[in-house]
């Protein structure tokens, strides 16, 4: 398949191993071939089944259908990885920590789009609730940083969200600073970024996403339909709701719990994210109710933007996802909850059957500053996605563009050890990803979660601070 006419950002002489070849792997492969100079015979795909084999063959890439498990992953990976190679993990149910450790031992680079456990890690009822959180998974992987000076780069959680949205936050902070008359240059450290967010008065950050893509083939009973990985969505939907917990919050949730160790940047609720709704806003559709599905960025952004004085937290924004999936995924989630989180037997990923016109709006809503709230992000239609890259919906292309950018950044920065999106060069990542993101826009809004509240039914509201989580949460 011709790659002519696309900019090659970097040449990569090593071997490249892709673990997982679902909708993200299939959508990402053509972008890797377009923008990274490497021969197709240097690429190997490891997949749990044969789905996608025709796509791999079309790009001249070898595919091995064999699931990676705790007992066999080293044996399978050993002949495929060595010093200077790359291990890309876009799978589900393959433990990130195990793959990072193995890649490090072999001298290979690494990137994933989510910190994954081995099978059962998200939904084993015998495992305590706190241990099934992304907070704990993150702490376990960050522990690999001990003594990591000069180790091969391992980029954590670099899809659209988590990943791309962390770079949107930095661009949004600079835009708000300029628009409010604050003279500032791009901060050069974590503390400087946190100080900027504090100075601007950012109280909360929503990862605000609204997906309006639709297929004429509607969801059937006992079927889970989605515009990206069904297994990935089901996994995170049944985890406890998690959010970065802001220093301005006055009312701790009655069903909330704190962790006993680690950064303490986030809390979790004693209920699933797919059973927790929040109020948010996006420019195309305006106000909406979304799900506070747990995501790694809710924790890492909150941690990155924390200001501490004398060992105590003096500033931190509340950070959480607010996700309104496509209509059929919404119905699927409703059925899933009604089944007490038992997944449907049938699953379908919308791709070629998506009707024209739908848009995935994925952005960050930074609120509480002098201009109230500012949404910055990608508004990508299915029509644009089809023109830009094969094997993608608008949703998967946002993920694939970010993963591509993360891979290129890792190759350009090969000795950074375990690293999170917030610690990367946001301008370089956006330079690579933006051509695949449709309209990237920033929009101010006067909307708050208090808008129109209490007019039909009495509500207990904190009217002194619109951006309290107690106002944002739908009860």
Secondary structure, 3 states (H helix, E strand, C coil): CCCCCCCCCEECCCCEEEECCCHHHHHHHHHHHHHEECCHHHEEEEECCCCCHHHHHHCCCEEEECCCCCCCHHHHHHCCCCCCCEEEECCCCCCHHHHHHHHHHHCCEEEECCCCCCCCCCCCCCCCHHHHCHHHHHHHHHHHHCCCCCCCCEECCCECCCEHHHHHHHHHHHHHHHHCCCCCCCCCCHHHHHHHHHHHCCCEEEEEEEECCCECCCCCCCEEEECCCHHHHHHHHCCEEEEECCCCCCCCCCCEEECCCCCCCEEEEEEEHHHCEEEEEECCCEEEEEECCCCHHHHHHHHHCCEEECCEEEECCEEEEEEECCHHHHHHHHHHHHCCCCCCCEEEECCCCECCCCEEEEEEEEEEECCEEEEEEEEEEHHHHHHHCCCCCHHHHHHHHHHHHHHHHHHHCCCCCEECHHHCCHHHHHHHHHHHCCEEEEEEECCCCCCCCCCCCCCCCCCCCCCCHHHHEEC
